């Protein structure tokens, strides 16, 4: 998801882009954890959770629904 957003940022809505820093942070911590360069205890102490991405998911779902409605109404 990170690469898709990064490669297509120019298409993203402002409301979606505001969530990008949280995605970068999430992916960075996750990658460090997977590479064993950041202990699990630190990740846990930082409160690292996918919950921080829920606003991004909600925004993406809303944009999807809006575009789908416009397409079905023939407005696009």
HTML snippet that shows the backbone in 3Dmol.js (N, CA, C, O; Angstrom):
<script src="https://3Dmol.org/build/3Dmol-min.js"></script>
<div id="view" style="width:600px;height:400px;position:relative"></div>
<script>
const pdb = `
ATOM      1  N   UNK A   1       0.829  -1.185   0.000  1.00  0.00           N
ATOM      2  CA  UNK A   1       0.000   0.000   0.000  1.00  0.00           C
ATOM      3  C   UNK A   1       0.875   1.251   0.000  1.00  0.00           C
ATOM      4  O   UNK A   1       0.562   2.237  -0.667  1.00  0.00           O
ATOM      5  N   UNK A   2       1.960   1.203   0.746  1.00  0.00           N
ATOM      6  CA  UNK A   2       2.866   2.350   0.816  1.00  0.00           C
ATOM      7  C   UNK A   2       3.387   2.715  -0.574  1.00  0.00           C
ATOM      8  O   UNK A   2       3.380   3.886  -0.951  1.00  0.00           O
ATOM      9  N   UNK A   3       3.832   1.730  -1.326  1.00  0.00           N
ATOM     10  CA  UNK A   3       4.377   1.990  -2.666  1.00  0.00           C
ATOM     11  C   UNK A   3       3.310   2.521  -3.615  1.00  0.00           C
ATOM     12  O   UNK A   3       3.583   3.408  -4.424  1.00  0.00           O
ATOM     13  N   UNK A   4       2.110   1.988  -3.522  1.00  0.00           N
ATOM     14  CA  UNK A   4       1.027   2.458  -4.386  1.00  0.00           C
ATOM     15  C   UNK A   4       0.750   3.928  -4.119  1.00  0.00           C
ATOM     16  O   UNK A   4       0.636   4.720  -5.055  1.00  0.00           O
ATOM     17  N   UNK A   5       0.643   4.293  -2.855  1.00  0.00           N
ATOM     18  CA  UNK A   5       0.381   5.699  -2.515  1.00  0.00           C
ATOM     19  C   UNK A   5       1.564   6.567  -2.923  1.00  0.00           C
ATOM     20  O   UNK A   5       1.380   7.635  -3.507  1.00  0.00           O
ATOM     21  N   UNK A   6       2.775   6.115  -2.617  1.00  0.00           N
ATOM     22  CA  UNK A   6       3.961   6.901  -2.946  1.00  0.00           C
ATOM     23  C   UNK A   6       4.069   7.144  -4.446  1.00  0.00           C
ATOM     24  O   UNK A   6       4.371   8.258  -4.874  1.00  0.00           O
ATOM     25  N   UNK A   7       3.828   6.117  -5.239  1.00  0.00           N
ATOM     26  CA  UNK A   7       3.959   6.242  -6.690  1.00  0.00           C
ATOM     27  C   UNK A   7       2.828   7.034  -7.337  1.00  0.00           C
ATOM     28  O   UNK A   7       2.955   7.491  -8.473  1.00  0.00           O
ATOM     29  N   UNK A   8       1.739   7.190  -6.622  1.00  0.00           N
ATOM     30  CA  UNK A   8       0.575   7.859  -7.190  1.00  0.00           C
ATOM     31  C   UNK A   8       0.096   9.034  -6.339  1.00  0.00           C
ATOM     32  O   UNK A   8      -1.078   9.402  -6.380  1.00  0.00           O
ATOM     33  N   UNK A   9       1.001   9.611  -5.579  1.00  0.00           N
ATOM     34  CA  UNK A   9       0.627  10.720  -4.695  1.00  0.00           C
ATOM     35  C   UNK A   9      -0.026  11.865  -5.454  1.00  0.00           C
ATOM     36  O   UNK A   9      -0.897  12.551  -4.918  1.00  0.00           O
ATOM     37  N   UNK A  10       0.376  12.070  -6.662  1.00  0.00           N
ATOM     38  CA  UNK A  10      -0.156  13.174  -7.447  1.00  0.00           C
ATOM     39  C   UNK A  10      -1.640  12.997  -7.737  1.00  0.00           C
ATOM     40  O   UNK A  10      -2.319  13.958  -8.100  1.00  0.00           O
ATOM     41  N   UNK A  11      -2.149  11.780  -7.582  1.00  0.00           N
ATOM     42  CA  UNK A  11      -3.573  11.520  -7.791  1.00  0.00           C
ATOM     43  C   UNK A  11      -4.385  11.579  -6.496  1.00  0.00           C
ATOM     44  O   UNK A  11      -5.615  11.611  -6.532  1.00  0.00           O
ATOM     45  N   UNK A  12      -3.705  11.594  -5.374  1.00  0.00           N
ATOM     46  CA  UNK A  12      -4.387  11.482  -4.084  1.00  0.00           C
ATOM     47  C   UNK A  12      -5.082  12.777  -3.685  1.00  0.00           C
ATOM     48  O   UNK A  12      -4.639  13.880  -4.008  1.00  0.00           O
ATOM     49  N   UNK A  13      -6.165  12.602  -2.984  1.00  0.00           N
ATOM     50  CA  UNK A  13      -6.891  13.731  -2.405  1.00  0.00           C
ATOM     51  C   UNK A  13      -6.100  14.264  -1.214  1.00  0.00           C
ATOM     52  O   UNK A  13      -5.337  13.534  -0.581  1.00  0.00           O
ATOM     53  N   UNK A  14      -6.293  15.539  -0.922  1.00  0.00           N
ATOM     54  CA  UNK A  14      -5.600  16.144   0.230  1.00  0.00           C
ATOM     55  C   UNK A  14      -5.948  15.419   1.518  1.00  0.00           C
ATOM     56  O   UNK A  14      -5.098  15.245   2.392  1.00  0.00           O
ATOM     57  N   UNK A  15      -7.193  14.999   1.631  1.00  0.00           N
ATOM     58  CA  UNK A  15      -7.614  14.304   2.855  1.00  0.00           C
ATOM     59  C   UNK A  15      -6.866  12.987   3.029  1.00  0.00           C
ATOM     60  O   UNK A  15      -6.635  12.551   4.156  1.00  0.00           O
ATOM     61  N   UNK A  16      -6.491  12.358   1.936  1.00  0.00           N
ATOM     62  CA  UNK A  16      -5.746  11.108   1.996  1.00  0.00           C
ATOM     63  C   UNK A  16      -4.272  11.374   2.299  1.00  0.00           C
ATOM     64  O   UNK A  16      -3.652  10.657   3.083  1.00  0.00           O
ATOM     65  N   UNK A  17      -3.728  12.397   1.680  1.00  0.00           N
ATOM     66  CA  UNK A  17      -2.307  12.710   1.865  1.00  0.00           C
ATOM     67  C   UNK A  17      -1.962  13.067   3.302  1.00  0.00           C
ATOM     68  O   UNK A  17      -0.839  12.834   3.748  1.00  0.00           O
ATOM     69  N   UNK A  18      -2.911  13.627   4.023  1.00  0.00           N
ATOM     70  CA  UNK A  18      -2.610  14.012   5.408  1.00  0.00           C
ATOM     71  C   UNK A  18      -2.315  12.792   6.278  1.00  0.00           C
ATOM     72  O   UNK A  18      -1.720  12.928   7.347  1.00  0.00           O
ATOM     73  N   UNK A  19      -2.722  11.603   5.836  1.00  0.00           N
ATOM     74  CA  UNK A  19      -2.473  10.372   6.589  1.00  0.00           C
ATOM     75  C   UNK A  19      -1.142   9.717   6.214  1.00  0.00           C
ATOM     76  O   UNK A  19      -0.718   8.759   6.860  1.00  0.00           O
ATOM     77  N   UNK A  20      -0.494  10.222   5.189  1.00  0.00           N
ATOM     78  CA  UNK A  20       0.733   9.618   4.690  1.00  0.00           C
ATOM     79  C   UNK A  20       1.844   9.532   5.744  1.00  0.00           C
ATOM     80  O   UNK A  20       2.519   8.505   5.816  1.00  0.00           O
ATOM     81  N   UNK A  21       2.062  10.568   6.562  1.00  0.00           N
ATOM     82  CA  UNK A  21       3.113  10.451   7.589  1.00  0.00           C
ATOM     83  C   UNK A  21       2.895   9.285   8.553  1.00  0.00           C
ATOM     84  O   UNK A  21       3.861   8.644   8.969  1.00  0.00           O
ATOM     85  N   UNK A  22       1.648   9.001   8.912  1.00  0.00           N
ATOM     86  CA  UNK A  22       1.369   7.864   9.799  1.00  0.00           C
ATOM     87  C   UNK A  22       1.697   6.538   9.108  1.00  0.00           C
ATOM     88  O   UNK A  22       2.182   5.602   9.744  1.00  0.00           O
ATOM     89  N   UNK A  23       1.431   6.468   7.813  1.00  0.00           N
ATOM     90  CA  UNK A  23       1.753   5.264   7.055  1.00  0.00           C
ATOM     91  C   UNK A  23       3.257   5.062   6.994  1.00  0.00           C
ATOM     92  O   UNK A  23       3.743   3.945   7.172  1.00  0.00           O
ATOM     93  N   UNK A  24       3.994   6.130   6.746  1.00  0.00           N
ATOM     94  CA  UNK A  24       5.459   6.040   6.705  1.00  0.00           C
ATOM     95  C   UNK A  24       5.991   5.563   8.049  1.00  0.00           C
ATOM     96  O   UNK A  24       6.844   4.677   8.105  1.00  0.00           O
ATOM     97  N   UNK A  25       5.491   6.145   9.123  1.00  0.00           N
ATOM     98  CA  UNK A  25       5.923   5.756  10.471  1.00  0.00           C
ATOM     99  C   UNK A  25       5.612   4.286  10.736  1.00  0.00           C
ATOM    100  O   UNK A  25       6.455   3.550  11.248  1.00  0.00           O
ATOM    101  N   UNK A  26       4.405   3.866  10.388  1.00  0.00           N
ATOM    102  CA  UNK A  26       4.001   2.483  10.616  1.00  0.00           C
ATOM    103  C   UNK A  26       4.910   1.518   9.863  1.00  0.00           C
ATOM    104  O   UNK A  26       5.411   0.551  10.436  1.00  0.00           O
ATOM    105  N   UNK A  27       5.118   1.786   8.582  1.00  0.00           N
ATOM    106  CA  UNK A  27       5.942   0.906   7.747  1.00  0.00           C
ATOM    107  C   UNK A  27       7.389   0.886   8.231  1.00  0.00           C
ATOM    108  O   UNK A  27       8.021  -0.170   8.259  1.00  0.00           O
ATOM    109  N   UNK A  28       7.912   2.046   8.611  1.00  0.00           N
ATOM    110  CA  UNK A  28       9.286   2.127   9.097  1.00  0.00           C
ATOM    111  C   UNK A  28       9.477   1.278  10.356  1.00  0.00           C
ATOM    112  O   UNK A  28      10.426   0.498  10.442  1.00  0.00           O
ATOM    113  N   UNK A  29       8.583   1.429  11.325  1.00  0.00           N
ATOM    114  CA  UNK A  29       8.702   0.640  12.558  1.00  0.00           C
ATOM    115  C   UNK A  29       8.526  -0.852  12.269  1.00  0.00           C
ATOM    116  O   UNK A  29       9.244  -1.687  12.818  1.00  0.00           O
ATOM    117  N   UNK A  30       7.587  -1.169  11.420  1.00  0.00           N
ATOM    118  CA  UNK A  30       7.334  -2.573  11.084  1.00  0.00           C
ATOM    119  C   UNK A  30       8.550  -3.195  10.399  1.00  0.00           C
ATOM    120  O   UNK A  30       8.959  -4.305  10.738  1.00  0.00           O
ATOM    121  N   UNK A  31       9.126  -2.474   9.434  1.00  0.00           N
ATOM    122  CA  UNK A  31      10.318  -2.969   8.738  1.00  0.00           C
ATOM    123  C   UNK A  31      11.477  -3.168   9.701  1.00  0.00           C
ATOM    124  O   UNK A  31      12.189  -4.170   9.623  1.00  0.00           O
ATOM    125  N   UNK A  32      11.669  -2.226  10.601  1.00  0.00           N
ATOM    126  CA  UNK A  32      12.758  -2.370  11.590  1.00  0.00           C
ATOM    127  C   UNK A  32      12.531  -3.575  12.486  1.00  0.00           C
ATOM    128  O   UNK A  32      13.468  -4.307  12.806  1.00  0.00           O
ATOM    129  N   UNK A  33      11.290  -3.775  12.887  1.00  0.00           N
ATOM    130  CA  UNK A  33      10.964  -4.927  13.713  1.00  0.00           C
ATOM    131  C   UNK A  33      11.244  -6.225  12.959  1.00  0.00           C
ATOM    132  O   UNK A  33      11.844  -7.145  13.515  1.00  0.00           O
ATOM    133  N   UNK A  34      10.819  -6.307  11.707  1.00  0.00           N
ATOM    134  CA  UNK A  34      11.024  -7.522  10.915  1.00  0.00           C
ATOM    135  C   UNK A  34      12.496  -7.811  10.649  1.00  0.00           C
ATOM    136  O   UNK A  34      12.889  -8.968  10.501  1.00  0.00           O
ATOM    137  N   UNK A  35      13.308  -6.762  10.588  1.00  0.00           N
ATOM    138  CA  UNK A  35      14.744  -6.938  10.354  1.00  0.00           C
ATOM    139  C   UNK A  35      15.515  -7.144  11.656  1.00  0.00           C
ATOM    140  O   UNK A  35      16.743  -7.228  11.651  1.00  0.00           O
ATOM    141  N   UNK A  36      14.791  -7.223  12.761  1.00  0.00           N
ATOM    142  CA  UNK A  36      15.391  -7.401  14.092  1.00  0.00           C
ATOM    143  C   UNK A  36      16.342  -6.266  14.466  1.00  0.00           C
ATOM    144  O   UNK A  36      17.309  -6.478  15.197  1.00  0.00           O
ATOM    145  N   UNK A  37      16.066  -5.064  13.964  1.00  0.00           N
ATOM    146  CA  UNK A  37      16.885  -3.912  14.365  1.00  0.00           C
ATOM    147  C   UNK A  37      16.168  -3.063  15.415  1.00  0.00           C
ATOM    148  O   UNK A  37      16.712  -2.079  15.917  1.00  0.00           O
ATOM    149  N   UNK A  38      14.944  -3.464  15.731  1.00  0.00           N
ATOM    150  CA  UNK A  38      14.173  -2.775  16.766  1.00  0.00           C
ATOM    151  C   UNK A  38      13.471  -3.852  17.588  1.00  0.00           C
ATOM    152  O   UNK A  38      12.646  -4.600  17.062  1.00  0.00           O
ATOM    153  N   UNK A  39      13.797  -3.931  18.872  1.00  0.00           N
ATOM    154  CA  UNK A  39      13.198  -4.977  19.712  1.00  0.00           C
ATOM    155  C   UNK A  39      11.677  -4.840  19.803  1.00  0.00           C
ATOM    156  O   UNK A  39      11.132  -3.736  19.777  1.00  0.00           O
ATOM    157  N   UNK A  40      11.017  -5.977  19.908  1.00  0.00           N
ATOM    158  CA  UNK A  40       9.567  -5.997  20.031  1.00  0.00           C
ATOM    159  C   UNK A  40       9.071  -5.187  21.215  1.00  0.00           C
ATOM    160  O   UNK A  40       8.001  -4.580  21.159  1.00  0.00           O
ATOM    161  N   UNK A  41       9.855  -5.179  22.290  1.00  0.00           N
ATOM    162  CA  UNK A  41       9.461  -4.422  23.485  1.00  0.00           C
ATOM    163  C   UNK A  41       9.386  -2.928  23.179  1.00  0.00           C
ATOM    164  O   UNK A  41       8.513  -2.225  23.688  1.00  0.00           O
ATOM    165  N   UNK A  42      10.303  -2.452  22.349  1.00  0.00           N
ATOM    166  CA  UNK A  42      10.307  -1.030  21.976  1.00  0.00           C
ATOM    167  C   UNK A  42       9.103  -0.726  21.098  1.00  0.00           C
ATOM    168  O   UNK A  42       8.422   0.283  21.282  1.00  0.00           O
ATOM    169  N   UNK A  43       8.853  -1.601  20.154  1.00  0.00           N
ATOM    170  CA  UNK A  43       7.702  -1.422  19.269  1.00  0.00           C
ATOM    171  C   UNK A  43       6.421  -1.373  20.099  1.00  0.00           C
ATOM    172  O   UNK A  43       5.551  -0.533  19.869  1.00  0.00           O
ATOM    173  N   UNK A  44       6.320  -2.269  21.050  1.00  0.00           N
ATOM    174  CA  UNK A  44       5.148  -2.311  21.916  1.00  0.00           C
ATOM    175  C   UNK A  44       5.067  -1.064  22.786  1.00  0.00           C
ATOM    176  O   UNK A  44       3.987  -0.498  22.954  1.00  0.00           O
ATOM    177  N   UNK A  45       6.194  -0.630  23.342  1.00  0.00           N
ATOM    178  CA  UNK A  45       6.210   0.562  24.193  1.00  0.00           C
ATOM    179  C   UNK A  45       5.818   1.818  23.412  1.00  0.00           C
ATOM    180  O   UNK A  45       5.256   2.757  23.976  1.00  0.00           O
ATOM    181  N   UNK A  46       6.118   1.827  22.113  1.00  0.00           N
ATOM    182  CA  UNK A  46       5.757   2.966  21.269  1.00  0.00           C
ATOM    183  C   UNK A  46       4.277   2.954  20.898  1.00  0.00           C
ATOM    184  O   UNK A  46       3.772   3.897  20.289  1.00  0.00           O
ATOM    185  N   UNK A  47       3.591   1.882  21.270  1.00  0.00           N
ATOM    186  CA  UNK A  47       2.173   1.777  20.960  1.00  0.00           C
ATOM    187  C   UNK A  47       1.909   1.513  19.493  1.00  0.00           C
ATOM    188  O   UNK A  47       0.858   1.873  18.963  1.00  0.00           O
ATOM    189  N   UNK A  48       2.879   0.877  18.840  1.00  0.00           N
ATOM    190  CA  UNK A  48       2.772   0.582  17.404  1.00  0.00           C
ATOM    191  C   UNK A  48       1.611  -0.363  17.167  1.00  0.00           C
ATOM    192  O   UNK A  48       1.588  -1.486  17.672  1.00  0.00           O
ATOM    193  N   UNK A  49       0.653   0.105  16.395  1.00  0.00           N
ATOM    194  CA  UNK A  49      -0.535  -0.694  16.117  1.00  0.00           C
ATOM    195  C   UNK A  49      -1.149  -0.243  14.809  1.00  0.00           C
ATOM    196  O   UNK A  49      -1.042   0.920  14.420  1.00  0.00           O
ATOM    197  N   UNK A  50      -1.785  -1.170  14.146  1.00  0.00           N
ATOM    198  CA  UNK A  50      -2.454  -0.838  12.899  1.00  0.00           C
ATOM    199  C   UNK A  50      -3.626   0.118  13.138  1.00  0.00           C
ATOM    200  O   UNK A  50      -4.140   0.709  12.188  1.00  0.00           O
ATOM    201  N   UNK A  51      -4.043   0.270  14.363  1.00  0.00           N
ATOM    202  CA  UNK A  51      -5.117   1.210  14.687  1.00  0.00           C
ATOM    203  C   UNK A  51      -4.767   2.623  14.233  1.00  0.00           C
ATOM    204  O   UNK A  51      -5.653   3.411  13.899  1.00  0.00           O
ATOM    205  N   UNK A  52      -3.475   2.941  14.222  1.00  0.00           N
ATOM    206  CA  UNK A  52      -3.056   4.278  13.786  1.00  0.00           C
ATOM    207  C   UNK A  52      -3.360   4.509  12.305  1.00  0.00           C
ATOM    208  O   UNK A  52      -3.385   5.651  11.846  1.00  0.00           O
ATOM    209  N   UNK A  53      -3.590   3.430  11.562  1.00  0.00           N
ATOM    210  CA  UNK A  53      -3.894   3.538  10.132  1.00  0.00           C
ATOM    211  C   UNK A  53      -5.391   3.522   9.833  1.00  0.00           C
ATOM    212  O   UNK A  53      -5.789   3.699   8.681  1.00  0.00           O
ATOM    213  N   UNK A  54      -6.209   3.317  10.833  1.00  0.00           N
ATOM    214  CA  UNK A  54      -7.653   3.262  10.605  1.00  0.00           C
ATOM    215  C   UNK A  54      -8.208   4.545   9.975  1.00  0.00           C
ATOM    216  O   UNK A  54      -9.071   4.453   9.103  1.00  0.00           O
ATOM    217  N   UNK A  55      -7.751   5.735  10.378  1.00  0.00           N
ATOM    218  CA  UNK A  55      -8.233   6.938   9.686  1.00  0.00           C
ATOM    219  C   UNK A  55      -7.886   6.934   8.185  1.00  0.00           C
ATOM    220  O   UNK A  55      -8.675   7.401   7.363  1.00  0.00           O
ATOM    221  N   UNK A  56      -6.728   6.416   7.841  1.00  0.00           N
ATOM    222  CA  UNK A  56      -6.347   6.299   6.428  1.00  0.00           C
ATOM    223  C   UNK A  56      -7.293   5.339   5.717  1.00  0.00           C
ATOM    224  O   UNK A  56      -7.798   5.650   4.639  1.00  0.00           O
ATOM    225  N   UNK A  57      -7.535   4.186   6.307  1.00  0.00           N
ATOM    226  CA  UNK A  57      -8.427   3.204   5.710  1.00  0.00           C
ATOM    227  C   UNK A  57      -9.826   3.792   5.507  1.00  0.00           C
ATOM    228  O   UNK A  57     -10.453   3.588   4.468  1.00  0.00           O
ATOM    229  N   UNK A  58     -10.301   4.522   6.513  1.00  0.00           N
ATOM    230  CA  UNK A  58     -11.626   5.130   6.418  1.00  0.00           C
ATOM    231  C   UNK A  58     -11.674   6.160   5.299  1.00  0.00           C
ATOM    232  O   UNK A  58     -12.652   6.219   4.554  1.00  0.00           O
ATOM    233  N   UNK A  59     -10.633   6.966   5.175  1.00  0.00           N
ATOM    234  CA  UNK A  59     -10.581   7.961   4.117  1.00  0.00           C
ATOM    235  C   UNK A  59     -10.564   7.292   2.747  1.00  0.00           C
ATOM    236  O   UNK A  59     -11.276   7.723   1.839  1.00  0.00           O
ATOM    237  N   UNK A  60      -9.769   6.255   2.590  1.00  0.00           N
ATOM    238  CA  UNK A  60      -9.702   5.542   1.319  1.00  0.00           C
ATOM    239  C   UNK A  60     -11.054   4.917   0.968  1.00  0.00           C
ATOM    240  O   UNK A  60     -11.477   4.942  -0.188  1.00  0.00           O
ATOM    241  N   UNK A  61     -11.724   4.359   1.974  1.00  0.00           N
ATOM    242  CA  UNK A  61     -13.040   3.766   1.732  1.00  0.00           C
ATOM    243  C   UNK A  61     -14.039   4.834   1.304  1.00  0.00           C
ATOM    244  O   UNK A  61     -14.841   4.610   0.397  1.00  0.00           O
ATOM    245  N   UNK A  62     -13.991   5.991   1.952  1.00  0.00           N
ATOM    246  CA  UNK A  62     -14.899   7.076   1.591  1.00  0.00           C
ATOM    247  C   UNK A  62     -14.649   7.559   0.165  1.00  0.00           C
ATOM    248  O   UNK A  62     -15.592   7.771  -0.597  1.00  0.00           O
ATOM    249  N   UNK A  63     -13.379   7.732  -0.195  1.00  0.00           N
ATOM    250  CA  UNK A  63     -13.046   8.168  -1.564  1.00  0.00           C
ATOM    251  C   UNK A  63     -13.505   7.129  -2.580  1.00  0.00           C
ATOM    252  O   UNK A  63     -14.053   7.479  -3.625  1.00  0.00           O
ATOM    253  N   UNK A  64     -13.285   5.859  -2.277  1.00  0.00           N
ATOM    254  CA  UNK A  64     -13.718   4.777  -3.148  1.00  0.00           C
ATOM    255  C   UNK A  64     -15.227   4.827  -3.360  1.00  0.00           C
ATOM    256  O   UNK A  64     -15.712   4.744  -4.489  1.00  0.00           O
ATOM    257  N   UNK A  65     -15.959   4.962  -2.260  1.00  0.00           N
ATOM    258  CA  UNK A  65     -17.416   4.983  -2.346  1.00  0.00           C
ATOM    259  C   UNK A  65     -17.912   6.178  -3.156  1.00  0.00           C
ATOM    260  O   UNK A  65     -18.855   6.053  -3.938  1.00  0.00           O
ATOM    261  N   UNK A  66     -17.280   7.336  -2.969  1.00  0.00           N
ATOM    262  CA  UNK A  66     -17.661   8.532  -3.724  1.00  0.00           C
ATOM    263  C   UNK A  66     -17.426   8.343  -5.226  1.00  0.00           C
ATOM    264  O   UNK A  66     -18.286   8.670  -6.044  1.00  0.00           O
ATOM    265  N   UNK A  67     -16.262   7.816  -5.571  1.00  0.00           N
ATOM    266  CA  UNK A  67     -15.955   7.588  -6.985  1.00  0.00           C
ATOM    267  C   UNK A  67     -16.875   6.545  -7.601  1.00  0.00           C
ATOM    268  O   UNK A  67     -17.325   6.692  -8.737  1.00  0.00           O
ATOM    269  N   UNK A  68     -17.148   5.497  -6.847  1.00  0.00           N
ATOM    270  CA  UNK A  68     -18.042   4.445  -7.351  1.00  0.00           C
ATOM    271  C   UNK A  68     -19.443   5.001  -7.603  1.00  0.00           C
ATOM    272  O   UNK A  68     -20.080   4.664  -8.601  1.00  0.00           O
ATOM    273  N   UNK A  69     -19.916   5.852  -6.695  1.00  0.00           N
ATOM    274  CA  UNK A  69     -21.240   6.449  -6.868  1.00  0.00           C
ATOM    275  C   UNK A  69     -21.267   7.334  -8.105  1.00  0.00           C
ATOM    276  O   UNK A  69     -22.229   7.298  -8.872  1.00  0.00           O
ATOM    277  N   UNK A  70     -20.224   8.125  -8.304  1.00  0.00           N
ATOM    278  CA  UNK A  70     -20.155   9.012  -9.483  1.00  0.00           C
ATOM    279  C   UNK A  70     -20.125   8.186 -10.769  1.00  0.00           C
ATOM    280  O   UNK A  70     -20.773   8.546 -11.752  1.00  0.00           O
ATOM    281  N   UNK A  71     -19.388   7.100 -10.766  1.00  0.00           N
ATOM    282  CA  UNK A  71     -19.332   6.228 -11.939  1.00  0.00           C
ATOM    283  C   UNK A  71     -20.687   5.611 -12.235  1.00  0.00           C
ATOM    284  O   UNK A  71     -21.121   5.572 -13.386  1.00  0.00           O
ATOM    285  N   UNK A  72     -21.354   5.128 -11.194  1.00  0.00           N
ATOM    286  CA  UNK A  72     -22.650   4.486 -11.413  1.00  0.00           C
ATOM    287  C   UNK A  72     -23.716   5.479 -11.869  1.00  0.00           C
ATOM    288  O   UNK A  72     -24.687   5.097 -12.523  1.00  0.00           O
ATOM    289  N   UNK A  73     -23.533   6.754 -11.524  1.00  0.00           N
ATOM    290  CA  UNK A  73     -24.466   7.795 -11.944  1.00  0.00           C
ATOM    291  C   UNK A  73     -24.075   8.390 -13.287  1.00  0.00           C
ATOM    292  O   UNK A  73     -24.783   9.241 -13.825  1.00  0.00           O
ATOM    293  N   UNK A  74     -22.946   7.941 -13.827  1.00  0.00           N
ATOM    294  CA  UNK A  74     -22.470   8.444 -15.116  1.00  0.00           C
ATOM    295  C   UNK A  74     -21.907   9.852 -15.043  1.00  0.00           C
ATOM    296  O   UNK A  74     -21.886  10.566 -16.046  1.00  0.00           O
ATOM    297  N   UNK A  75     -21.453  10.255 -13.869  1.00  0.00           N
ATOM    298  CA  UNK A  75     -20.912  11.604 -13.687  1.00  0.00           C
ATOM    299  C   UNK A  75     -19.412  11.671 -13.978  1.00  0.00           C
ATOM    300  O   UNK A  75     -18.822  12.751 -13.949  1.00  0.00           O
ATOM    301  N   UNK A  76     -18.805  10.542 -14.253  1.00  0.00           N
ATOM    302  CA  UNK A  76     -17.377  10.523 -14.593  1.00  0.00           C
ATOM    303  C   UNK A  76     -17.210   9.858 -15.941  1.00  0.00           C
ATOM    304  O   UNK A  76     -16.089   9.729 -16.431  1.00  0.00           O
TER     305      UNK A  76
END
`;
const viewer = $3Dmol.createViewer("view");
viewer.addModel(pdb, "pdb");
viewer.setStyle({}, {cartoon: {color: "spectrum"}});
viewer.zoomTo();
viewer.render();
</script>
